[in-house]
């Protein structure tokens, strides 16, 4: 039976993505490949302590809003943070305990500035929208209603101070605003970054035009990435047919750069707590897929300083040469 050819004029399949996936394509195409195309996914390096802090704080703040009104106190926030503490990536138990104390102060101090009776529209709310090119979804830390508008709130726990440009230029926040507007049928133009270490709130108010530019940019990225996805599948076939290099092997056509993100990111898995339970070191070790030169060129790395923070650094000779390896706790503020 002959393969069916696509009919001329038929609509193109939408590229299903998240803002993280789009940003991964921009940051490093090899990291994109390892994150989204190679299956099984190549093994990552050790977990990052700053991600553990960020995920623990996000979890505690989400849980705080789910508590009954009378329990929404700074003490409850501190208890939730303690009970859900993620201890992966720290140098030792003493450092983990020190940062547990700091994180408790962060969440309890932050919630003390909030009105516990002012229930958000959503907490850890998944929003989604689509255009003629993409079907994009993501999870908002908090969605507030203020007057006749919605406000997208994103918590930040990194050590770097934030600027208004961080809020203005964030592709993710703009997409969340568009998706929230379409889903809730309430305008959402304001986006806010709440920097817990300093207590600073950085706001940006989008216009319809600026949101449209962000969405158009997302479509441009999606067209590039989806074309690469299709070519990868054409060449490599289904995941079951792909071969693997031995774990830890470098060279050939199997590397990546850029991974856990810059030290300001707080992207750890927001799952159950535990010092080392489920840590990456406990998982089977997997190497990258063997790929031909054509795909290696199409999904080439972008070596640079961020390579020192790469989850997949062990598989990328270019990344290893571009930046020294970072210890899992190096992004923590002193």
N, C-alpha and C positions, 0 to 999 in steps of 0.2 A: 504493500500500500504506500502510495507516494505521500510525502509530507505535505500538509496543507500550507499554502502560502497565505500571508496576511492579505485581506481584501483591501484594495485601494479605497481610501476615504473612511475606513473603519476608525473609531476613536482609539487613541493610544491609551494603554493601560496606565492608570495613575501610579505615580511613584509614592509608595507608602513610607513615611519617614517621621522622625522626631527632629526638633531643633538640634539635639546632640548629634544625630547622624549627619545632618547638613554641615555642622561645624567641624565634624571629624573629616569630612571631605576637604574642607578648606584648609585645615591644619596640616594634614599629612595623608596622602592617598594610600600609603602602605599601612598606616594605622587603621584607616578606613577598611582596607581589605581584611586585615586581621580581625577587626571588630565585627564586621558584618558579612563578609563573603566566605572566608575559610571556615569550613565546618568538618570536624569539630574545631572550635576556636583554639588557636595556639595558647599555650600556658602563659599566664601573666606573671609578673614578678610579685614580690611581697606586697601586701596591702599598705596603704599610706596612712600614717597616724592622723594627718590633717583631714583626710576623708572620714576617718572614724569620728573625729570631733564633730565635723559638719553633719554627718548623718545622725549622730546621737542627738544633737541639738534640734535638728529638723524633726526627728521623731517625737521628742519631748514636747515641742511646741504644738505639733499636730494633735498629740494626745491630750494636751492641756485644754484645747478648745472642745474636745469631746467629753470632758468632765462636766458634771452638773454645775450650774452657775455657782452654787455656794462653795464648791471645791476649787474654783479657779483662783488660786492664791499663789504667791511666790513660793511658798513652801511646797505646794503640790507640784509645781514645775520642777523644783529641785529633786523631789522624790522620783518623779517620772524620768528625769535625766539619769539619776543614779540607777534605777531599775533597768533602764534600757541602754546602759553604757556599752559601747563597742570598744574593746581593748586591742584591736588589731593594729599593728604597725608601730607600736611604741617600743622604745629601747628596752625597757624593763617595766616591772610592776610598779616601781616607784614613780617613774615618769607618767605612767598611765594614771596612777592615783593623783598625782599633781594636776594633771589636765582634767581629770574628773572634777576636782574642786573648782578649777577655773571655769569649766563649762557649767557647773551648777550656778556659779555666780552670774554667768552670762544670761542663762534662761530666767533665773529668778529676778534679776535686775530688769530684764526686758519686759517680762509680763507685768511687773509693777507699774509700767508706763501705760498699760492697756486698760480699757474699760471692759471688765469681764462680762458685762451685760450686752455688749455690742457684738452680737454673733455675726461672724463672717457669712457671706453667701456660700463660700466653699473653703474647705481646708484639704490640702493635697487633692485638689479637684482636677480630674482629667478633662481636658477640653480638646476639641478636634474641629477641623474644617477642611474643606477641599476646594480646589480650583480645577481648571481644565488640565492641569499638569500634576498636581500633588494632592495626596491625602495625608495631612499632617496632624499629629496629635502630641500632647505633652501634658505634664502635671504641674499645676500652679501651687506654690506653697500656700498662698492664701488669697482669696478673692473677696474684697470688701465692697460694700455698697455705701456710697457717700452721696446723699442727695439723690439726684437723678442719674448718677453715673456709677460704673464699676471701676475699681482700682485693682490692678494686678500687683501683688506684693511678693517680693522674693527675698528670702533671708540670706545673709552673707555672714560667714564666720572667719574668713581669711584675714591675714595680718595686714594686707595692703589697703590703705585708705581708698575710698571710692570717690569718683568724680561724676558730675552730671553726664559726662560723655559716656560713662559706663552704662547708664540707664538709656540714654538716647540711642546708642549704637547696638544695643542688645537685640539680636535677631530673635532669640527665644521669647523675650518679653513682648516684642511687637507681635509675634505670631500668637502668643497667648491672648493678647488684647483683641486681635481680630477674631480669634476663635470664640472667646467669651462673648463678644458682642453678637456674633451670629447665633450662638447657642442660647443665650439668655434674652436676646432681643432688647438689650440695654446697652447704651454706649459705654465702651471701655477704652478710654484714650490715655489715662494716666497710668504710669508704671512707676513702682517704687522699689528701691533697694534699701533694705534695712540692715545696716552694718552693726551687728550686735557688739563687737569689741569696743566700738566707740560710741554707740548709741545714735549714730548719725543716720538720717533718712535722706536719701538722694532721690529726687523725683524728676520725671520728665513727662511732659504732656505732648502726646503725639497729635498730629492732624490726620485727617483722612488721607492726605497726600503722602505724608511720611509713612503711615502704615502701609499704604499701597506700594511705596518703594521697597519696603522691607519684604513684602509678599512677593513682589516681582523678583527681588534678589533671591529669595528662597526658590522660586521656580527656575531661575537660571542655574543655580547650584544643582537642583534636582535633575535637570536635563543632562548635565555633565555626568553626574553620578549614576543615573539610571542607564545611560549609554554604556558606561564602564561595567555596570552590573550585568547587563545583557551580554556583553562581549565575554565577560568572565564565565558566565554560565554556558555560552556556546563552546568555549574552548575546554573548560574543565568538566562539563557534564554534571550529573547529579552528585551530591555530597558523598554517597556511598562508593562512587568510583574514584574518588580522589586519594592520592597517596600522601604519606607524611615523611618528613625528614625526622631523624632522631631528635628528641628534645634537646634544646640547648645548642644545636648545630648552627653555625653561622656560615655565611658565604652562599654561593649558588644564587638562586632566585627565591629568597624566602625571608627578607627582613622587613622591618618597620621602624617608624620614628613617631614620637609624640604620644602619649598614652593617657596617663592619669590626669593630664592637664597641668596647668601652671599651679604653683603653690597656693594660689588664692582659691582654687576650686574646692568645693566640698561635695564631691559626687559619690561618696561611698554608697554601698547598697543599704537601703533603709529597711533592713530586716531585723530579726531578733538580735538581742545583745549576746555578748560572750567574748571573753578575752581572746581565745584562740579557736573557739568552736567554729568549724567551717572555714578556717583560714585557707588562703590559696596554697600554702605549703602542704596542706593535707590532701589536695586534689591530685589526680593522675597527671603526669607531665606529658604535654602534647607539643609536637613541633609543627612548624608551618607546612602548608601544602607545597609540593613542587610545582612550579609554574614555568611556562616558556618565557623567553626573552620578551616577546611581544606584550604579554601581560605585565611583566616586571616593569617595562617602560611606561605602560599605561597607568600603572598603580605605583609609581615611583615614590620614594620617601622625600621628605622635606627636612633635611638635617638642620639643626640649629640648637640653641641653648635649651629649648624645651625637651630635647631628647634625654636629658638627664633625669627627667621625671616620667619617662615613658614606661607604661605597663608592659610593653612588648620589647623593651630594649635588648634583652638577651638574644633576640632573633635578628637583630639589625646591625650589621657591621658599620653602616654609615652613621647610624645614631650613636653607636659606641665611640666612633671617632670624633663626632661633633661636640660631645659634651661629657663631662665626668659623670659617673653614676652617683645618684643621690641616695642617701640613706632614707629609710621609710619615715623617719621622724624629722628630717631636715627642714620641712616647710613650717614647722611649729614656731610660733613667735617665742622669743626668749623672755 
